């Protein structure tokens, strides 16, 4: 390895190196992810002289690397959701030589935020704001209680020193408490300089504690002395300096170094390659899309850079596998050339998924959205890309029904579980072949995957299992959507119990005379497989859901404004809706739901023998 261990430096010197941009972060680094608790534990470890492992730096001297690759500054004011990405630092031209942090970003950023920055996170039981709001996400600085050590009865982390991130209001509230003294950790950098370590207690610590009435507190003297020495005198930042200017070698070092702990996503590495060939700031462009999909009230789906990169490859018709060659200058140029359309298509796709009733939890496999985005991008409607019109409820209802049916089927069948590259590659080819069909080629897709390990068909046992899915199960939405595709898509639909959940509590059932001395019936009513499953669930629009609440089903159905008829529940007018007849209601509806599922999905054995031939080459997984 072309490098060596350097002389250790102090934390104060490391802070100065960050401030003057002698230390930067390469684009291949992931975002900062440490919690306030992790930062507090790190500072406690440093105070107690525990080792925090060696850092690894990359000595960047090559003009080519400075010009070709992107580097970023350290975070100073982290804010959950609204400030999680680092700011770009232009290193082109005559920018000085610097060191890029290959290993240790989380620790070094934590130290920097603890001493010079702020950390903001959402208050509990408060809604997320649409934009950064200090009232909802107040900035917090790191403080150390100089009055006392951590209480042994309240010490899950086994810490000795009480570090906490506090808001200004919290600090003000503590100001009148004689049993604590919260010292802002960063202020240790502005305390007086001393010429020798021996002078720390007399020139720095005693004067400060005397000013605040803690000069007789032994713990206060020990803690402030240790903090001052730790930050300003102790050479605790040990690092290995990689001197090679061969980017391939450095990337190999980076992967090997980061192979432990939180797994390194290869997409993070590819991001740096894409960025090098992207006019402008690729990371900013991609992160803004990720943020919009996550935060917009019309979407709120959690995707990452890796999802966006794979979607880009899919949409431009490229090899979807994460390979460096797939992000060369020519490929990235195509992606960037079409970026506005790709971005708009991704947004339209997730807005459509929201119309399908899905949320971040029920869309268990995010990769399932990529073929939909590809189809919306490549298919046309009235001479323009389909994604521009797909969310217009005045058109394309049959198209949306086909897309929804395919999506819910693949989610229920777990088609995108595990390695998805093979499925994406096959879907890319199938959709391209059948664009001239004029509608989503659902039957052709089902036939192509038949008898493979990604078979979309359902057998009878599987269908019966779907009917028993519980209300809390993320698959519940997909089952109900397959059962009732005809429900008005203009309305936001909620999942609710028909016979109200409150009627099945132990107390409520105990008041039902017809269940007394009838343990068999009582057991049926108590079993959540009956009252909490698909058999007793339905999709209701918001006004229906609000009107229903805990009203008994028969009373609610009798109200004219509900607009509900027994046929809407797949029941006849003769079927009883009385709570006392719940067992008959449940069994009747279960059979009706099974029959509806059989009609709306493809059952094993319903395709022709010619369609059931396995294409082994097509089904082979493409290595990821």
Secondary structure by P-SEA (a helix, b strand, c coil): ccccccccccaaaaaaaaaaccbbbccccccccccaaaaaaaaaaaaacccccbbbbbbcccaaaaacbbbbbcccccccccccbbbbbbccccccbbbbbcccaaaaaaaaaaccbbbbbbccccccccccccccccbbbbbbccccccccccccccccbbbbbccaaaaaaacccccccccccccccccccccccccccccccaaaaaaacccccaaaaaaaaaaaaaccccccbbbbbbccccaaaaaaaaaaaacccccccaaaaaaaaaaaaccccaaaaaaaaaaaaaccccccccccaaaaaaaaaaaaccccccccccccaaaaaaaaaaaaaaaaaaaaaaaaaaaaccccccccccccaaaaaaaaaccccccccccccccccccaaaaaaaaaaaaaaaaaacccccccaaaaaaaaaaaaacccccccaaaaaaaaaccccccccccaaaaaaaaaccccccaaaaaaaaaccccccccbbbbbbccccccccaaaaaacccccccaaaaaaaaccccccccccbbbbcaaaaaacccccaaaaaaccccccccccccccccccccccaaaaaaaaaaaaaaaaaaaccccccccccccccccccccccccc
